[in-house]
């Protein structure tokens, strides 16, 4: 698709012919070759091999009156690089990652990688010829970026508890995968049980308080059970169109060398000395048409997420924040908390429901509306000035546009307003905050 056709189509998306609006119109699916004509000009979406995908994603997250301090956290295939801000100033966070997916036609080998240099999340499955269904699983994940990360309370960065903390963990285990309908490369039932040996290490930062007790470097072993099942058909931009996806993760971890750390009076909401912890999370996504409306251009996508744990601390709690739009089969497992800074919350329990309405203005132009309600266990300041966790609700509304672009690429613009988030512009915390995420992705 050349740039002239794309620009004319994008800004004229409401000028559709009557035949295109017919009830029997079929949305083109991911990977399919598609031919059409727009205002006398032929347009083709070429056939794609969805067994081999290499894509780069770059973007920005803009949050007015966001919390201060640098934020570096991997999330949903994105890595944020440092930016330094004062309290109450606007935050503009760049993000980027390389995504690699390789899936052998015979289902004997699979590789999925999110690669961002100092953060990587890799998974490789291999089955010998004699095995049909079961396979061996190898994983690797690391976060080794030398920048301090604080905690956030009511939109304020608690710099005295800032730490540089790192982890690297491998994984080895057994898995099972079988294709399910409708039979695309990402439609499968997958289970895996892995043991993940790893290491945590820590360094003080320039803002760390003198009386803050630094956690001990330690070996950490984790047992991880995971389930994924996906029957989603996706459209030409890889957005969920029809079907469902679900999954769960159960993690038990043990730290060999772990004693009391932190200083609760400074605002550290997860200090402690628990060596063992447990975390359970699950999700469900369903996409389909609007009841009573036959036209495939109108889509409703509902999703639900939940997590709960025991003895979770700052280094094992659930990371909740906003993320770029992603409907890839494994990225769906990551909850999206609109209007928040990446890595803003380390929660010990949460629930989230989300509803999208999406309209196909053209086969590559999709405006949408969304609403969500989240309940999260988050730190709050108490009357005595100390910090304690409480369950709060965070409703949000948003809108956006996803469009194909020249050069086999895709652009997303997302706006959200979160009514339950707390932002502090210098006059005390106030409820409500905006965020804008702009991303560009290109497949090679």
C-alpha positions in Angstrom: 0.0 0.0 0.0 1.6 3.3 -1.1 1.6 6.4 1.1 -0.8 8.4 -1.1 -3.5 5.7 -0.9 -3.0 5.4 2.8 -3.4 9.1 3.5 -6.4 9.5 1.2 -8.1 6.5 2.8 -7.3 7.5 6.4 -8.8 11.0 6.2 -11.7 9.9 4.1 -12.7 6.9 6.2 -16.3 8.0 6.5 -16.8 8.1 2.7 -17.5 4.4 2.2 -19.6 3.0 -0.7 -22.9 1.3 -0.1 -21.6 -2.0 -1.2 -18.8 -2.0 1.4 -21.4 -1.3 4.1 -23.4 -4.4 3.3 -24.3 -6.8 6.0 -22.6 -9.6 4.2 -19.2 -7.9 4.3 -16.4 -10.1 5.7 -13.5 -8.5 7.6 -10.2 -9.7 6.1 -8.4 -11.9 8.5 -4.7 -11.8 9.6 -2.4 -13.4 7.1 -5.0 -13.5 4.3 -4.4 -11.9 0.9 -7.0 -9.2 0.4 -7.9 -7.1 -2.7 -10.2 -4.1 -2.8 -10.7 -0.8 -4.6 -10.9 2.6 -3.0 -12.0 5.5 -5.1 -10.8 3.9 -8.3 -7.4 2.8 -6.9 -6.6 -0.9 -6.4 -5.4 -1.8 -2.9 -3.9 -5.1 -1.9 -3.0 -6.5 1.5 -0.5 -9.2 0.7 -0.6 -12.7 2.2 1.6 -13.0 5.3 3.4 -16.0 6.8 2.2 -15.8 10.5 4.5 -18.6 11.4 7.5 -16.2 11.2 7.1 -12.7 12.5 9.7 -10.1 13.3 8.4 -6.6 14.4 9.8 -3.5 16.0 7.6 -1.3 18.2 8.4 2.3 19.2 6.3 4.9 20.9 5.7 7.5 23.6 3.5 7.6 26.7 2.5 11.1 27.8 1.1 11.7 31.3 0.4 15.2 32.6 1.3 15.8 36.3 2.7 12.3 36.6 4.9 11.1 39.4 8.5 12.1 39.5 11.8 10.1 39.1 13.0 7.9 36.3 10.8 4.9 35.4 12.3 1.9 33.8 10.1 -1.2 33.6 9.4 -3.8 31.0 5.7 -4.2 30.2 3.8 -5.9 27.5 6.7 -6.1 25.1 7.8 -2.5 25.8 10.9 -1.1 27.6 10.9 2.4 29.0 14.1 4.4 29.1 14.9 6.9 31.9 13.5 10.4 32.1 14.0 12.7 35.0 11.1 14.9 36.2 10.2 17.1 39.1 7.0 16.6 41.1 3.9 17.4 39.2 5.6 17.9 35.8 4.4 16.2 32.6 6.0 12.8 31.9 6.9 11.7 28.4 8.2 8.2 28.4 9.7 6.6 25.2 9.2 2.8 24.7 10.4 0.2 22.3 11.0 -3.5 21.8 11.8 -6.1 19.1 9.3 -9.0 18.9 10.4 -12.3 17.3 8.1 -15.3 16.7 9.0 -18.5 15.0 6.6 -21.4 14.8 7.6 -24.6 12.9 4.9 -25.9 10.5 5.0 -29.3 12.2 4.6 -27.7 15.7 7.9 -29.2 16.9 9.7 -26.0 17.6 8.5 -22.5 18.7 10.4 -19.4 19.8 8.9 -16.2 21.2 11.2 -13.3 22.2 10.7 -9.8 23.4 14.1 -8.2 23.1 15.0 -4.8 24.5 18.7 -5.1 25.2 19.0 -4.9 29.0 15.5 -6.4 29.3 14.7 -9.7 27.5 11.9 -12.3 27.7 12.6 -15.4 25.7 10.8 -18.7 25.4 11.8 -21.8 23.3 9.8 -25.0 23.0 11.3 -28.1 21.4 9.8 -31.6 20.8 11.8 -34.5 19.4 10.2 -36.4 16.5 9.1 -39.2 18.8 7.0 -36.8 21.0 3.5 -35.7 19.8 2.1 -32.9 22.0 4.5 -32.8 24.9 7.7 -30.8 24.5 10.7 -29.3 26.4 10.5 -25.7 27.6 13.4 -23.3 28.0 12.9 -19.8 29.2 15.1 -16.8 30.0 14.2 -13.4 31.5 16.4 -10.5 32.8 16.1 -6.9 33.9 19.6 -5.4 34.4 19.2 -1.7 33.9 21.4 0.4 36.3 18.8 3.1 37.2 17.1 3.5 40.6 13.4 2.8 40.9 11.3 4.3 43.7 7.8 3.4 44.9 4.8 5.6 44.2 2.2 6.6 46.7 -0.8 8.9 45.7 1.0 10.0 42.6 4.2 10.9 44.5 7.5 9.3 44.1 9.0 8.1 47.4 12.6 8.7 46.6 14.1 7.6 50.0 13.2 4.0 49.1 14.7 4.2 45.6 16.8 1.2 44.7 18.7 -0.2 41.7 17.4 -3.8 41.6 18.1 -6.5 39.0 17.1 -10.0 38.2 18.0 -12.8 35.8 16.3 -16.1 35.7 16.3 -19.1 33.4 13.7 -21.9 33.2 13.5 -25.5 32.3 10.5 -27.8 32.2 7.9 -29.7 30.3 5.1 -28.4 28.2 2.2 -29.6 26.2 0.6 -27.9 23.1 -2.1 -28.9 20.8 -3.8 -26.9 18.0 -7.4 -25.9 18.4 -9.9 -24.2 16.2 -10.0 -22.1 14.0 -6.5 -23.5 13.3 -4.3 -20.4 12.9 -0.7 -20.5 14.2 -1.7 -18.8 17.5 -4.7 -21.0 18.1 -3.7 -23.6 20.6 -4.0 -25.1 24.1 -0.7 -24.8 25.8 0.4 -25.9 29.3 3.8 -25.8 30.9 5.5 -26.5 34.2 8.9 -25.1 34.7 11.5 -24.6 37.4 13.1 -21.1 37.1 16.4 -20.6 38.9 17.4 -17.0 39.2 19.3 -14.4 41.0 18.3 -11.0 42.5 20.8 -8.3 43.4 20.5 -4.7 44.6 22.4 -1.4 44.8 21.6 1.8 46.6 20.9 4.9 44.6 21.7 8.5 45.2 18.3 9.2 46.8 18.2 6.1 49.0 17.8 7.1 52.7 20.7 6.3 55.0 18.5 4.2 57.3 17.0 2.2 54.5 18.0 -1.5 54.8 19.1 -2.7 51.4 17.8 -6.2 50.5 20.3 -9.0 50.3 21.5 -10.4 47.0 20.0 -13.9 46.8 19.4 -17.0 44.8 15.7 -17.3 44.0 14.0 -20.5 42.7 10.5 -20.4 41.2 8.1 -23.1 40.2 5.9 -21.8 37.5 2.7 -23.4 36.0 1.1 -21.7 33.1 -1.9 -22.2 30.9 -2.8 -20.5 27.6 -5.7 -21.3 25.3 -6.5 -19.1 22.3 -9.3 -19.5 19.7 -9.2 -15.8 18.5 -9.5 -14.9 14.8 -7.6 -11.7 14.3 -8.1 -9.1 11.6 -5.5 -7.8 9.1 -3.9 -5.6 11.8 -3.8 -8.6 14.3 -6.6 -7.2 16.4 -9.0 -9.6 18.1 -12.1 -10.1 15.9 -13.9 -13.3 16.9 -13.4 -16.0 19.6 -11.8 -16.1 23.0 -8.5 -16.4 24.8 -7.9 -17.4 28.4 -5.0 -18.4 30.7 -3.5 -18.5 34.1 -0.2 -18.4 35.9 0.7 -20.0 39.3 4.1 -19.1 40.7 5.7 -20.3 43.9 9.1 -18.7 44.8 11.7 -19.2 47.5 14.7 -16.9 48.3 17.7 -18.6 49.9 19.2 -15.5 51.5 16.5 -13.1 52.6 16.2 -11.1 55.8 14.3 -7.9 56.9 14.8 -5.0 54.5 13.4 -1.5 53.9 12.0 1.1 56.3 8.2 1.2 56.5 8.2 4.7 58.0 9.8 6.0 54.8 6.9 4.7 52.7 8.1 1.3 51.7 4.8 -0.5 51.3 6.3 -4.0 50.7 9.1 -4.3 53.2 9.6 -7.6 55.0 11.6 -10.8 55.4 9.4 -13.5 53.9 11.5 -16.0 52.0 8.5 -17.8 50.3 5.8 -16.3 48.3 2.9 -17.4 46.0 1.1 -15.5 43.2 -1.9 -16.6 41.1 -3.3 -14.7 38.2 -5.9 -15.4 35.4 -7.5 -13.7 32.5 -10.3 -14.1 29.9 -10.8 -12.2 26.6 -13.8 -12.6 24.3 -14.4 -10.9 21.0 -17.5 -10.9 18.8 -20.2 -8.9 17.1 -22.9 -6.8 18.7 -26.1 -8.8 19.4 -28.7 -8.2 16.7 -26.2 -6.5 14.4 -25.0 -8.6 11.5 -22.4 -6.3 10.1 -18.9 -7.5 10.9 -17.5 -4.0 11.1 -18.9 -3.6 14.7 -16.9 -5.5 17.3 -17.2 -5.8 21.1 -14.2 -7.1 23.0 -14.7 -7.9 26.7 -11.8 -8.9 29.1 -11.4 -9.7 32.7 -8.2 -10.0 34.8 -7.5 -11.0 38.4 -4.6 -11.8 40.6 -4.0 -12.7 44.3 -0.9 -13.7 46.3 0.7 -14.4 49.6 3.8 -12.8 51.1 4.2 -10.6 48.0 6.7 -7.7 48.2 8.0 -5.1 46.0 10.1 -7.6 44.0 7.4 -10.3 43.5 4.1 -8.3 43.5 1.9 -7.8 40.4 3.0 -4.9 38.2 0.0 -2.9 37.1 0.2 -0.1 34.6 -0.9 1.1 31.2 0.6 -0.6 28.2 0.5 -0.3 24.4 -2.4 -2.0 22.7 -1.5 -5.7 22.1 -3.6 -8.6 21.0 -0.8 -11.1 20.5 -1.6 -14.4 22.0 0.8 -14.2 25.0 0.7 -10.4 25.5 -3.0 -10.8 26.2 -2.1 -12.2 29.6 -0.9 -8.8 30.8 -3.6 -6.5 32.3 -3.9 -2.9 31.1 -4.6 -0.3 33.7 -5.3 2.9 31.7 -4.0 6.3 32.6 -1.1 5.1 34.8 2.7 5.4 34.5 4.5 2.2 33.6 5.4 0.4 36.7 3.4 2.7 38.9 1.8 0.0 41.0 3.1 -3.1 42.8 -0.1 -4.7 43.9 -0.7 -7.8 46.0 -4.3 -8.4 44.6 -6.3 -6.9 41.8 -9.3 -7.3 39.5 -10.0 -5.6 36.3 -12.8 -5.7 33.7 -12.7 -3.9 30.3 -15.0 -3.4 27.4 -14.0 -2.2 23.9 -16.2 -1.2 21.1 -14.3 -1.1 17.8 -15.5 0.0 14.4 -13.9 -0.9 11.0 -14.0 2.3 9.1 -11.8 0.8 6.4 -10.2 -2.6 6.4 -7.1 -1.0 7.9 -8.6 1.8 10.0 -10.2 1.0 13.4 -11.4 3.7 15.8 -12.6 2.5 19.2 -14.1 3.4 22.5 -13.3 1.7 25.8 -14.3 1.6 29.4 -12.8 -0.2 32.3 -13.1 -0.7 36.1 -10.2 -1.9 38.2 -9.9 -2.8 41.9 -6.3 -2.8 43.1 -4.5 -3.1 46.4 -2.4 0.0 46.4 -0.4 2.1 49.0 -2.1 5.2 50.5 -0.9 7.7 53.1 -2.6 7.3 56.5 -3.5 10.0 59.0 -0.2 9.4 60.9 1.8 10.0 57.8 2.8 6.3 57.3 1.9 4.2 54.4 -0.6 1.3 54.3 -2.3 -0.6 51.5 -6.0 -0.5 50.8 -8.3 -1.8 48.0 -9.4 1.1 45.8 -11.5 1.3 42.6 -10.1 3.0 39.5 -12.7 3.5 36.7 -11.5 4.9 33.4 -12.8 5.8 29.9 -10.9 6.1 26.7 -10.8 6.2 22.9 -8.3 5.6 20.2 -7.5 4.8 16.6 -5.5 2.0 15.1 -4.5 2.2 11.5 -2.3 0.5 9.0 0.5 2.7 7.6 3.0 2.7 4.7 5.9 0.3 4.9 4.1 -2.7 6.4 3.6 -0.8 9.6 0.8 0.2 12.1 0.1 3.3 14.1 -1.9 3.5 17.4 -3.1 6.6 19.2 -4.8 5.9 22.6 -6.2 8.4 25.0 -7.5 7.5 28.5 -8.8 9.3 31.6 -8.6 7.4 34.9 -11.0 8.7 37.5 -9.4 6.8 40.4 -5.8 7.6 39.8 -4.1 10.2 42.2 -2.0 12.9 40.7 0.0 15.5 42.7 0.8 18.8 41.0 2.1 20.4 44.2 -1.1 21.3 45.9 -1.8 17.8 47.3 -3.1 14.7 45.6 -6.2 15.0 43.3 -8.3 12.3 41.8 -8.2 11.9 38.0 -5.5 11.8 35.4 -5.0 11.8 31.6 -2.6 9.7 29.5 -1.8 9.5 25.8 0.0 6.6 24.2 1.3 6.8 20.6 3.0 3.7 19.1 4.4 2.7 15.7 5.1 -0.9 14.8 6.7 -2.3 11.7 6.9 -5.9 10.6 10.1 -6.9 8.7 
